């Protein structure tokens, strides 16, 4: 059986694989993959030529029949070719093995041996014609255009009229996953650098590309060479448009799921925050009870509490607000006439009692009030005479004084907060009402 013509179709990596399958020694090389093509060719050729029996001649290690069947098995481990018709076989081989004709021949020999025997001379002749597919001329084989072969490798989906391949290059991130975008950019650079504008070269690279990125490669090929408005690429363009549409739909569904997940996580966090806020509200109500000890007065001032709750919609904003507020009142003293505990432990350190203020007045110890703003409640002094005396004392010493009106600490605190808000309001987007 003449086999040299067949070996001529094998490349270095194919010959190396055969040497490994049949344990053929390659002199000078422990790893057959590193041996030159010429050496590997001779090793396989000599192994096929060594025939004979007995002690006078070496027994052959492999024969052509065994070689072809082994190649057929190794090439179709993940693809079932059994039961396929001869015409479907020819079409499938044309699509998958145009650039590996030795695999197509092995499959023909294995699945249709009678067809191989009938056309062996034709196959030998085609093997020398690089521009023809190996099965060209066999009865039942129909040659298709390169672009048609491209189309057969594109995922076929419903036709879309609102995604334009030409425009898709501007919005590639919208239609593709990050890994697809990365591959698209690499393909564009490769096609531009090597100036790949030939359909046959494109088809060969398309065949060698991982199936899940073939559409991306073809898209890059059309973009780089601006082929989307050519009549002969109309079908390819339509298929790619629908691929992008389908991709966009899948991406949209995925992003919706991600957004729902984020929303659910946000909801859980909000619920936790609400628990924290409820605890804070509970503590605040306890403080209010300690301040007022009067349920009616608490009900009257709930509007202020609710207004604060709306402004402080999150715990963080709540903390930030009081940190800023505390910074602004560090130079304040509050004379309410009551106990410092009436304003709570948080603001108690800013309370100055009437007794302490009178002591400062008697001792003329104005240094303690220097650079301070005094918020003083009119109700803290029972007589107009005492009130006028203390006000005159503060004004004579240039102490900034603000009169507080009302009858309880909540009213006083509300006036202090509003006095600062009038000077410079603190806004928090999405939280200020």
N, C-alpha and C positions, 0 to 999 in steps of 0.2 A: 504494500500500500504506500503510495507516494505521499509524504507528509511534510516535506520541506516548505512547500508553498503555504501550508497552514501555520508553521512556526514563524514565518515571516510576518504574520499578522499580530504576533504577541509582542508586547512591550516589556521593558526590563522588569517591572514589578510583577507582571504576569508570569514570566519565566522563573523569577525568584520564588513565587508561590508554588509553582509546579515542583521545583527542587525540594521545597519543604514538605509538600504532600507525600512525595515518594522517597524521601530521605536520600536524595541524590547528592553525593559529595561534590563540592565546588573547591577544587584545589586552590589553596592560598587564601581562602576566605571562610571563616567560621560562620559568618552571617551572610547568607546568599543575597540579601537586600543590598549589600555594599559592593557586590561584584558587577563588572561592566556587562552590558548587554551582549557583547560578542561572546564572552566566556560562558555566560548562562545559556545562550543559544546552542553552543557546541555541546555543553553538558547534556541538555535535553535531547538534542539531535542524536548524539552518540548512544544515549540510553535507549532510545527508540530503535536504533540500528543494530544493537547487540542481540542477535538472535542465534539460536542453535541449541543442541542438547548434548549431553555427554560431557566428557572431560576435555575434548579438543577445542571446543569453543565456549565462550562465556555465555551464560544464560542471560537473556534480555531482562531488564528490570521492569520495564513497562512496554506497552504496545499502544498503537494509535487508538484502538477501540477503547481501551481502559482510560486513556488520557481524555478522550472526548466525553465519555460518560462522567468522569470525575469533574471536569469543568462544568458540565451541565448541572450536576448535583450541587456543587459549591456555589454556582451563580443563581440558583433559584431556591435556596433554603427557606426564604421567607415569602415565597410566591408559588402558588399552585398552578402548574401548567397542564396538569392531567385533564383529559377530556376536551381540550380546546380544539376547535375546528382548524383546518389547515389555513384557510383565509384569515381567520382571526389571529392565528399564530404568526402569519407573515406581517400583519398590521402591527401586532404587539412588538415584534422584533424590530420592525422599522422604527417604532417610537422609542424603544428602550435601548437598543443595541446598535444604532447606526454608527456610533463611535467605538464600539467594541464588537466588530464583526466576528471575531473568533468565538464569542459566546453564542451568537446567533447560529453559527455553523454547528457547534456542539449540541445545542438544543434541537436543531433539525435532525442531526444524526441520532439523538437519543429518542425523540418522540415520533419522528417520521423517517425512519431509516430508508424506506423505499424511495422517498423523495430525494433523499441525499444521494443514493446510488444513481438515480436518473439524472441528477443535475451536478454531479461531481465536477465534470469538465467545465461546466458553466461557472461554478463557484471558484475554480482555480483561475479561470480567466478574469472574473470580477475582482479577485484578490489583488491583481496587478493594476486595476483601474481605481485610483484613489478617489475619483469623483463619484463613482457609482456605489450604491449600497450593495452589499454582498449578494442579496437575493434578486437584484435587478435581472429581469428576463425569465425568471421562474414563472410557470403558468399559475395564475391567480394573484400574482403580486401587482399592486397598483402603486405607482410612484406618486407621492403627494408633495406639495410645495413645502419649502422650509417654514413659511409662515403658518401653514396649516398644522405642521407639527408643533410649532410654538403654541397654537391655539389649543391643541389637545392636551398640553401640559398645564393649561390654566384652568382653575376651578370654575366650572360652569354654574352660574346662578341666574336668577330672573333678571330681565333687562331693566335698567334704570335710566331715567332721562334727566336726573337732576344732580348727578355727580360728574364733573368734567375732569378727565385725566390731565388735561393741560394745566388746569388750575390746581390740581391736587398737589403739585410740587410745592406750592406756596403754603399749603396747610397739611403737610404730611404728618405732623405731630397729632393732628386732629383725628386722622383715620387709622393710625398705626400705633402699636405698642412701642415702648421705648426700645426694645431689642430689634424690632422691625425698622424703626427709624435709624438706628445705628447701622444696621445692615444696608439700608437704602443709601446712606451717605457713603459707606465704604464702596458699594457697587458703583455709585456715580463717579467717585474718584478713580476707581479701577478702569471704568469704561472711558473716561475722559483721558486718563494718562496713556492707556494703550490704544486710544483712538479706535475703539471697537464700533464700527458702523456697518459691518458685514453681517447679513442674516445668518449665514452658515456658521460663522464664528460665534454669533450670539446663541444659536441653537446648541452648539457644542458646550458652551459655558453654562447655558440653561440646564442642560442634561446633567452636568457635573455638579450643579448647585443643589444643596439640600432641599428636598421637595417643599418644605414649609416656607422657604424663602424664594422660590422660583418666581412667584408673582411679583415680589419686591424687585428682583433682578430685572425682570422684563419691564416693569414700570420705570426703573432707572434708565434702561436702554432707550425707551421711547422719549423720556425727558431729555436726556443728554443729546440725542440725535434729532429731537423735534420731529418725530414721525407720526404723532397722533392725528395730524390732519391729512395723512396720505390715505388714498382710497384702499390700497391693498392691506393697510393695517386697521381698517375699520372694525373688523370682527374682533381682533385682539384688543383694540381700544374699548369696545363695548364690554368684553369679558372683564377687563381690568376695572372698568367703572363699577361693575356689579360686585366685583371682589371688594373694592373700597367701600361700597354701600353696605355689604354684609359685614365687613370688618368694623365699620362705623357703628352698625347696630349692636354688634357684640360688645364693642368698647363702651357704648352708651349703657347697655345693660349692666356691664361690669362696674362702670362708674356709679350707676344708680345704686347698685348693691353696696359699693364702698361708702357712698354718701348715707345710705340707710344705716350701715354699721356705725359710721361716725355719729349719726343722729342718735342712734340707740345708746352709744357710749356717752354722748353728751347728756342724754336724758337721765342715764344712771348717775352721772356726775351731778346733774342738777338736783336729782332726788337726794343725793348725799348732802349737797349744799343746802337744800331746803331743810334737811334734818338739823344741820349745823345752825342755820338761820333761826329755826324754830327754838333751838336751845338758847340761842342768843336773845331771841324775843322773850323767852320765858324768864331769863335772867333780868332782862330789861324791865319786864313787868313787875318782877320782885322789887327791883330798885324803885320803880314808880310807886309801888305800894308803900315802900319805906319812906319815899319822899312825900307822898300825898296822904296816904292812909285814908283816902276818901274815894270811894268808888265813883261817886258822881263826878268829881273833878277829873278822874281818870277817863271817864266816858267823854267828857267835854274836850279833852286834849288828844283823843285818839286820832283826830284828823292830822295833827302834827306828827304823830308817830307813824301813821300810814304814809304820809308824804315822805318822811325820812326812809321808810322801808322801800318805797318805790325808787327813790334816788339810789339807795344802797341795795340794788337788786342782787348783788353777789357779795360774798363775804370779803373778797379782796377789795371791792370798792368801799365797803363798810370800813375796813381797816384803814385804807388810804385816806378816806375822808377825815377820820378822827386824828390820824397822824398829822395831816395838813392843818386841821383845826387846832390841835395842841401847839404846833409850831407858832401859829398866829396869836395864841393867847398866853404865850410864855411870859409876856410883859404885862399881863392883866392881873388885877386883883378885884375880887368880887366881895362887896359888902352887902350881905342880904339880910342881916339881922338875925338869921337862924344859925343852926349848928352846921359845921362844915360837912357833916355826914348827910345833910339834907340834899346836897347836890351829888351825892354818890362818891365812891372812892376814887373814881377817875378824875373828877374835877375838884375834889376836896382840897387838894394842895394849893388851889388858887383862891381859896376863900379867906378873907380877912374879917375878923369879928369886929363888932362895934367897939368892944372893950379894947381891943388891940389898937384900933384907929385912934380912939381917945387917948390912949397911952402915948402914941406917937405925937399927937397934938400937944399934949402936956409937956412932953420932953423936947418938943420941937426937933424930933429925930427924923427930919425930912429925907435923909439919905436913903432910907429903906424904900421910899416912894419914888426915888429918882428914876426917870425914864419909864415910869409905869403909867398905865391907863387904869383909872379906878372906876369900876361899875358899882354905883352905890344906890341902894334901894331906898326910896323915900319912906317906905313903911318901916324902915329900920330905926327911925327916930320918932319918938312919940310926940315931940313938940317942935313947933316951927323954929323956936329959938335955938335949940340944939342943932337942928338941920342947917340953919343959916350959918351958925358958927363953924360947923365942919366944912361947909361948902366954901365959905370965905377963906378958911385956912388953906384948903387945897388950891384955890385959885390964886391966892397971894403967893403961893410957892410954885406956881406954874405947873401944877400937876393936872394932866389931862383927865377930865372928869366927865362921866356919862351917867345921867340919871336913869334909874330903872323904875318903871311904873308897874303896878300890879300888886298882887297879894301873895303869890307863892313862887317857889323856886323854879317850877316849870316855865312860868311866864317870864321869869328873869332869864332863864337859859335860852328861851326862844328869842328874846330881844338881843342877847349877845350874839347868837348865831346869825340873826338877820342883819345885825350891824356889820358883820364881816362880809356877809353875802352882798350887801349893798355896795361895799367898797370894791370888792373883786369877786365875782361869782366863780365858783369852781364847777366846770361842766365836765361831765363824763358821757361820751357818746353812747347811745343806746340805753343809758341808765338815768339820764336827767329828765324829769318830767315837769 
